[in-house]
Amino acid sequence: MSQPINIGIVGVGKIVRDQHLPALAKDKNYRLVAAASRHGKVENIPNFPDIEAMLDAVPELEAVSLCMPPQFRYDAARTALTAKKHVFLEKPPGATVSEVENLKALAAQNGVSLFASWHSRYAPAVEAARAFLNSTRIKSAAINWKEDVRRWHPNQEWIWAPGGFGVFDPGINALSIATHILPPMFITSAVLDFPENRASPVAARVTFRTSNGLPVTMDLDWLQTGPQSWDILAETDKGAMVLSGGGSKLAVDGKVIHEEPEAEYPMLYRRFAEIVRAGISDVDLAPLQHVADAFMLGKHNVVEAFFD
């Protein structure tokens, strides 16, 4: 194995503590050498208030993992790329498609790697679902992604602000899987439910057609209580496929054919190390483009106010 990659974390919040730090601690491809955040800190390494201070103080940094909200990610990514650091982008990779396109160009200009880390695409049963669908004729598909925002994003005001995505923050996880396992598809209509006191939607109903004319529907709901639903279904000539648990379990006609524990973030960091050492980038914008299209084509429907 090559020498460990010296990496820094920017934006120390819940997802970093729950996923990034444990994944990095177990991966011999990396040495976590610094962190930068306005509020959080990581123990036993130097901490800085912003990425500029971190880059100035820690010249041995080779890569950074950017985990702040998407509205603030472009400037940090541009700073890192122009300093010739490899960049890992937490999902979604940015607030707009055009700014991520610009980051791709900057990475190429500076000879460093850029990674858009669609973590749900690395769920354990996703590749099995892709293989199954590639072996059959799909008749229709549906995405049902329903969860409780109060459970998963308590008191996170940024997610309701313009550019915060609202229910499309989890919904883009579904789209990252769907764009990997289904034929190319395009939005034909959408209805987005905006609470009267919020700037981002709490629910959405979206219809697509694939490049060969098949119907795909997506139902997103951020007010689901009780069991949470993260499912992609497909009717095929080999039976009814259900990819459930956010991509962790695959069943066909009710028979489980693939299920194993989730290991998304360790796999993401393994992939990031691969592209850094190969000198390439991995930036698929299809999930983000679908969200942009939904906001562009979608009818805005005002619903009752949301309070945490």
Secondary structure, DSSP 4 states (H G I P E B T S, - for coil): -PPPEEEEEE--SHHIIIIIHHHHHT-TTEEEEEEE-SS---TTS-EESSHHHHHHH-TT--EEEE-S-GGGHHHHHHHHHHTT-EEEEPSS--SSHHHHHHHHHHHHHHT--EEE--GGGGSTTHHHHHHHHHTS-EEEEEEEEE-BHHHHSTT-GGGGSTTS-TTHHHHHHHHHHHHHHS--EEEEEEEEEEETT-SS-SEEEEEEEETTS-EEEEEEESB--SS-EEEEEEEETTEEEEEETTTTEEEETTEEEEE----HHHHHHHHHHHHHHHT--B---HHHHHHHHHHHHPEEEEE-----
